Amino acid sequence: MKYKIKLITSFWFALQGALMIFWPLYMYSYAGLKLTEMFVLGSFLLPIALLFNIRKPIIKRLSLVLLLLYTIFVAVFGMMLILVASPKIWAAWVIFFIIISDLALILYNCFSQKE
């Protein structure tokens, strides 16, 4: 069960990283918007999420710490976005779901590590 949660965690953050890479490319080709910050963040998040399942403890812990920092920043900025700038209720619910799932997966992995 613990290994399945680690795979789900890795897949979830890799999916977020892939969307952060491809969404700015799509928006640039469609509307001419430059979302370089999102592209760079996705370029860092995707390899970190893929390195989460490496067996070496130092790489695993480093990727866990980086994913924890990412989760904290997403939680802070996501809540600010929900509270201040969310024009649609469905967008607020999607952001809230992402924040809660990120926090749940990272906290489970932080407290289940006994190596």
TORSEBA-245855 format. One record per residue: residue number from 1; residue in one letter; x, y, z of N, C-alpha, C in turn. Coordinates in steps of 0.02 Angstrom, whole numbers, plus 50000, padded with zeros to 5 digits. Example, Ala and Ser with C-alpha at 12.3 -4.5 7.8 and 13.67 -1.06 7.14 Angstrom:
TORSEBA-245855
+-----+--------+-------+-------+-------+-------+-------+-------+-------+-------+-------+
: num : residu :  n.c1 :  n.c2 :  n.c3 : ca.c1 : ca.c2 : ca.c3 :  c.c1 :  c.c2 :  c.c3 :
+-----+--------+-------+-------+-------+-------+-------+-------+-------+-------+-------+
:   1 :      A : 50660 : 49716 : 50390 : 50615 : 49775 : 50390 : 50660 : 49835 : 50390 :
:   2 :      S : 50642 : 49888 : 50354 : 50684 : 49947 : 50357 : 50645 : 50002 : 50394 :
+-----+--------+-------+-------+-------+-------+-------+-------+-------+-------+-------+
This chain:
TORSEBA-245855
+-----+--------+-------+-------+-------+-------+-------+-------+-------+-------+-------+
: num : residu :  n.c1 :  n.c2 :  n.c3 : ca.c1 : ca.c2 : ca.c3 :  c.c1 :  c.c2 :  c.c3 :
+-----+--------+-------+-------+-------+-------+-------+-------+-------+-------+-------+
:   1 :      M : 50041 : 49940 : 50000 : 50000 : 50000 : 50000 : 50043 : 50063 : 50000 :
:   2 :      K : 50098 : 50061 : 50038 : 50141 : 50119 : 50042 : 50173 : 50135 : 49974 :
:   3 :      Y : 50190 : 50082 : 49937 : 50220 : 50092 : 49871 : 50169 : 50122 : 49822 :
:   4 :      K : 50106 : 50101 : 49828 : 50054 : 50128 : 49784 : 50044 : 50202 : 49797 :
:   5 :      I : 50046 : 50223 : 49860 : 50039 : 50294 : 49877 : 50098 : 50333 : 49849 :
:   6 :      K : 50157 : 50305 : 49852 : 50216 : 50339 : 49823 : 50209 : 50347 : 49748 :
:   7 :      L : 50183 : 50296 : 49714 : 50172 : 50301 : 49642 : 50118 : 50352 : 49626 :
:   8 :      I : 50065 : 50353 : 49665 : 50012 : 50402 : 49655 : 50040 : 50472 : 49666 :
:   9 :      T : 50080 : 50481 : 49717 : 50111 : 50547 : 49731 : 50155 : 50569 : 49673 :
:  10 :      S : 50197 : 50524 : 49650 : 50241 : 50540 : 49595 : 50202 : 50557 : 49532 :
:  11 :      F : 50150 : 50517 : 49518 : 50109 : 50529 : 49459 : 50072 : 50595 : 49464 :
:  12 :      W : 50045 : 50611 : 49523 : 50006 : 50673 : 49532 : 50050 : 50735 : 49521 :
:  13 :      F : 50109 : 50735 : 49550 : 50153 : 50793 : 49542 : 50184 : 50795 : 49472 :
:  14 :      A : 50196 : 50738 : 49441 : 50220 : 50737 : 49372 : 50166 : 50762 : 49325 :
:  15 :      L : 50104 : 50746 : 49338 : 50048 : 50772 : 49298 : 50043 : 50848 : 49304 :
:  16 :      Q : 50051 : 50873 : 49364 : 50050 : 50946 : 49373 : 50108 : 50979 : 49337 :
:  17 :      G : 50167 : 50948 : 49341 : 50225 : 50975 : 49305 : 50216 : 50974 : 49230 :
:  18 :      A : 50188 : 50920 : 49204 : 50177 : 50916 : 49132 : 50126 : 50968 : 49109 :
:  19 :      L : 50073 : 50977 : 49148 : 50024 : 51028 : 49130 : 50054 : 51098 : 49134 :
:  20 :      M : 50100 : 51109 : 49182 : 50133 : 51174 : 49187 : 50182 : 51186 : 49130 :
:  21 :      I : 50204 : 51134 : 49098 : 50248 : 51142 : 49039 : 50206 : 51153 : 48976 :
:  22 :      F : 50154 : 51113 : 48967 : 50118 : 51116 : 48904 : 50065 : 51171 : 48900 :
:  23 :      W : 50037 : 51192 : 48957 : 49987 : 51245 : 48956 : 50016 : 51311 : 48931 :
:  24 :      P : 50074 : 51333 : 48955 : 50102 : 51395 : 48928 : 50120 : 51391 : 48853 :
:  25 :      L : 50141 : 51333 : 48831 : 50155 : 51325 : 48760 : 50091 : 51331 : 48719 :
:  26 :      Y : 50038 : 51302 : 48744 : 49973 : 51307 : 48710 : 49948 : 51379 : 48710 :
:  27 :      M : 49953 : 51413 : 48766 : 49928 : 51482 : 48771 : 49970 : 51529 : 48728 :
:  28 :      Y : 50035 : 51515 : 48722 : 50077 : 51557 : 48679 : 50059 : 51547 : 48606 :
:  29 :      S : 50047 : 51486 : 48586 : 50030 : 51474 : 48516 : 49958 : 51496 : 48500 :
:  30 :      Y : 49913 : 51494 : 48548 : 49844 : 51512 : 48536 : 49831 : 51587 : 48543 :
:  31 :      A : 49855 : 51617 : 48597 : 49837 : 51687 : 48611 : 49897 : 51733 : 48616 :
:  32 :      G : 49957 : 51707 : 48610 : 50016 : 51749 : 48615 : 50036 : 51767 : 48686 :
:  33 :      L : 50007 : 51733 : 48736 : 50024 : 51748 : 48805 : 50090 : 51714 : 48823 :
:  34 :      K : 50132 : 51749 : 48859 : 50196 : 51721 : 48881 : 50190 : 51705 : 48956 :
:  35 :      L : 50187 : 51642 : 48972 : 50183 : 51619 : 49041 : 50248 : 51583 : 49059 :
:  36 :      T : 50303 : 51620 : 49057 : 50369 : 51589 : 49066 : 50379 : 51562 : 49137 :
:  37 :      E : 50350 : 51596 : 49188 : 50359 : 51572 : 49256 : 50328 : 51504 : 49266 :
:  38 :      M : 50269 : 51494 : 49237 : 50236 : 51429 : 49242 : 50276 : 51376 : 49205 :
:  39 :      F : 50304 : 51393 : 49148 : 50344 : 51345 : 49109 : 50407 : 51325 : 49148 :
:  40 :      V : 50440 : 51373 : 49179 : 50501 : 51358 : 49217 : 50485 : 51316 : 49279 :
:  41 :      L : 50431 : 51333 : 49313 : 50410 : 51294 : 49372 : 50393 : 51222 : 49352 :
:  42 :      G : 50359 : 51214 : 49297 : 50344 : 51146 : 49273 : 50406 : 51108 : 49253 :
:  43 :      S : 50455 : 51144 : 49225 : 50519 : 51112 : 49206 : 50558 : 51088 : 49266 :
:  44 :      F : 50549 : 51121 : 49323 : 50581 : 51097 : 49385 : 50540 : 51043 : 49419 :
:  45 :      L : 50474 : 51050 : 49417 : 50431 : 51004 : 49454 : 50429 : 50935 : 49423 :
:  46 :      L : 50430 : 50930 : 49358 : 50425 : 50865 : 49325 : 50483 : 50818 : 49343 :
:  47 :      P : 50547 : 50840 : 49338 : 50601 : 50794 : 49358 : 50601 : 50779 : 49433 :
:  48 :      I : 50582 : 50828 : 49474 : 50580 : 50815 : 49546 : 50528 : 50762 : 49562 :
:  49 :      A : 50471 : 50765 : 49529 : 50419 : 50715 : 49540 : 50441 : 50646 : 49515 :
:  50 :      L : 50478 : 50644 : 49461 : 50501 : 50580 : 49436 : 50557 : 50551 : 49478 :
:  51 :      L : 50596 : 50594 : 49511 : 50650 : 50570 : 49554 : 50625 : 50548 : 49623 :
:  52 :      F : 50561 : 50557 : 49637 : 50533 : 50539 : 49701 : 50535 : 50464 : 49715 :
:  53 :      N : 50537 : 50423 : 49664 : 50536 : 50350 : 49673 : 50605 : 50318 : 49669 :
:  54 :      I : 50658 : 50358 : 49667 : 50726 : 50331 : 49666 : 50741 : 50299 : 49733 :
:  55 :      R : 50780 : 50246 : 49733 : 50793 : 50209 : 49794 : 50847 : 50241 : 49838 :
:  56 :      K : 50888 : 50285 : 49812 : 50939 : 50316 : 49854 : 50906 : 50364 : 49903 :
:  57 :      P : 50921 : 50357 : 49967 : 50886 : 50397 : 50018 : 50898 : 50472 : 50012 :
:  58 :      I : 50957 : 50493 : 49992 : 50971 : 50565 : 49989 : 50931 : 50598 : 49933 :
:  59 :      I : 50924 : 50564 : 49877 : 50885 : 50591 : 49821 : 50811 : 50591 : 49839 :
:  60 :      K : 50789 : 50537 : 49871 : 50718 : 50533 : 49891 : 50700 : 50587 : 49941 :
:  61 :      R : 50744 : 50599 : 49990 : 50729 : 50651 : 50040 : 50733 : 50721 : 50010 :
:  62 :      L : 50781 : 50732 : 49965 : 50786 : 50797 : 49933 : 50725 : 50811 : 49890 :
:  63 :      S : 50702 : 50762 : 49853 : 50642 : 50773 : 49813 : 50580 : 50781 : 49857 :
:  64 :      L : 50577 : 50747 : 49914 : 50522 : 50756 : 49960 : 50521 : 50827 : 49989 :
:  65 :      V : 50580 : 50853 : 50006 : 50584 : 50921 : 50033 : 50564 : 50972 : 49979 :
:  66 :      L : 50587 : 50962 : 49918 : 50569 : 51008 : 49864 : 50494 : 51005 : 49848 :
:  67 :      L : 50465 : 50945 : 49850 : 50393 : 50939 : 49839 : 50354 : 50970 : 49897 :
:  68 :      L : 50381 : 50966 : 49957 : 50349 : 50997 : 50015 : 50350 : 51073 : 50008 :
:  69 :      L : 50407 : 51101 : 49986 : 50411 : 51173 : 49974 : 50363 : 51195 : 49919 :
:  70 :      Y : 50359 : 51156 : 49866 : 50312 : 51171 : 49812 : 50240 : 51170 : 49838 :
:  71 :      T : 50224 : 51121 : 49880 : 50157 : 51115 : 49907 : 50139 : 51175 : 49951 :
:  72 :      I : 50186 : 51197 : 49991 : 50174 : 51255 : 50035 : 50162 : 51317 : 49993 :
:  73 :      F : 50203 : 51328 : 49942 : 50193 : 51386 : 49899 : 50127 : 51383 : 49861 :
:  74 :      V : 50109 : 51325 : 49836 : 50045 : 51317 : 49801 : 49987 : 51329 : 49848 :
:  75 :      A : 49993 : 51305 : 49910 : 49939 : 51316 : 49958 : 49931 : 51390 : 49974 :
:  76 :      V : 49986 : 51425 : 49984 : 49982 : 51496 : 50001 : 49954 : 51536 : 49942 :
:  77 :      F : 49984 : 51528 : 49884 : 49962 : 51567 : 49826 : 49893 : 51544 : 49801 :
:  78 :      G : 49878 : 51481 : 49807 : 49811 : 51457 : 49788 : 49757 : 51485 : 49832 :
:  79 :      M : 49769 : 51488 : 49897 : 49719 : 51518 : 49942 : 49711 : 51592 : 49930 :
:  80 :      M : 49766 : 51626 : 49914 : 49761 : 51697 : 49897 : 49720 : 51706 : 49833 :
:  81 :      L : 49731 : 51661 : 49785 : 49693 : 51664 : 49722 : 49619 : 51650 : 49734 :
:  82 :      I : 49604 : 51603 : 49777 : 49534 : 51588 : 49792 : 49501 : 51646 : 49827 :
:  83 :      L : 49536 : 51674 : 49876 : 49505 : 51727 : 49917 : 49499 : 51793 : 49881 :
:  84 :      V : 49544 : 51808 : 49835 : 49545 : 51874 : 49805 : 49521 : 51875 : 49733 :
:  85 :      A : 49545 : 51828 : 49693 : 49537 : 51837 : 49621 : 49498 : 51782 : 49585 :
:  86 :      S : 49460 : 51742 : 49620 : 49424 : 51688 : 49587 : 49356 : 51711 : 49562 :
:  87 :      P : 49348 : 51721 : 49497 : 49284 : 51745 : 49472 : 49231 : 51690 : 49465 :
:  88 :      K : 49252 : 51629 : 49458 : 49206 : 51573 : 49448 : 49211 : 51525 : 49507 :
:  89 :      I : 49155 : 51498 : 49528 : 49155 : 51453 : 49585 : 49189 : 51386 : 49568 :
:  90 :      W : 49183 : 51363 : 49506 : 49214 : 51299 : 49487 : 49290 : 51305 : 49488 :
:  91 :      A : 49317 : 51364 : 49471 : 49389 : 51373 : 49473 : 49414 : 51371 : 49545 :
:  92 :      A : 49375 : 51400 : 49590 : 49394 : 51399 : 49661 : 49393 : 51327 : 49688 :
:  93 :      W : 49344 : 51287 : 49668 : 49341 : 51218 : 49690 : 49398 : 51176 : 49662 :
:  94 :      V : 49417 : 51188 : 49600 : 49473 : 51151 : 49570 : 49538 : 51168 : 49606 :
:  95 :      I : 49550 : 51231 : 49618 : 49611 : 51252 : 49654 : 49611 : 51223 : 49724 :
:  96 :      F : 49553 : 51224 : 49757 : 49548 : 51196 : 49825 : 49562 : 51122 : 49825 :
:  97 :      F : 49536 : 51085 : 49776 : 49549 : 51013 : 49771 : 49623 : 50999 : 49760 :
:  98 :      I : 49656 : 51038 : 49718 : 49727 : 51029 : 49706 : 49767 : 51041 : 49770 :
:  99 :      I : 49749 : 51094 : 49806 : 49785 : 51109 : 49868 : 49776 : 51053 : 49919 :
: 100 :      I : 49716 : 51030 : 49929 : 49702 : 50977 : 49978 : 49736 : 50911 : 49958 :
: 101 :      S : 49734 : 50893 : 49895 : 49766 : 50830 : 49874 : 49841 : 50835 : 49879 :
: 102 :      D : 49871 : 50892 : 49862 : 49943 : 50900 : 49870 : 49963 : 50894 : 49943 :
: 103 :      L : 49927 : 50928 : 49987 : 49942 : 50925 : 50058 : 49934 : 50855 : 50086 :
: 104 :      A : 49881 : 50821 : 50067 : 49869 : 50753 : 50093 : 49924 : 50705 : 50071 :
: 105 :      L : 49942 : 50707 : 50008 : 49993 : 50661 : 49983 : 50062 : 50675 : 50014 :
: 106 :      I : 50080 : 50738 : 50019 : 50146 : 50755 : 50046 : 50149 : 50740 : 50121 :
: 107 :      L : 50097 : 50757 : 50158 : 50098 : 50743 : 50229 : 50099 : 50668 : 50243 :
: 108 :      Y : 50063 : 50629 : 50203 : 50065 : 50556 : 50212 : 50136 : 50531 : 50199 :
: 109 :      N : 50168 : 50555 : 50147 : 50236 : 50532 : 50132 : 50287 : 50557 : 50182 :
: 110 :      C : 50276 : 50616 : 50211 : 50323 : 50641 : 50262 : 50319 : 50600 : 50326 :
: 111 :      F : 50259 : 50582 : 50347 : 50251 : 50548 : 50410 : 50256 : 50472 : 50404 :
: 112 :      S : 50256 : 50445 : 50344 : 50262 : 50373 : 50336 : 50333 : 50351 : 50323 :
: 113 :      Q : 50381 : 50397 : 50319 : 50451 : 50380 : 50305 : 50484 : 50356 : 50369 :
: 114 :      K : 50503 : 50293 : 50370 : 50544 : 50266 : 50425 : 50598 : 50225 : 50394 :
: 115 :      E : 50653 : 50258 : 50379 : 50708 : 50222 : 50346 : 50769 : 50222 : 50391 :
+-----+--------+-------+-------+-------+-------+-------+-------+-------+-------+-------+
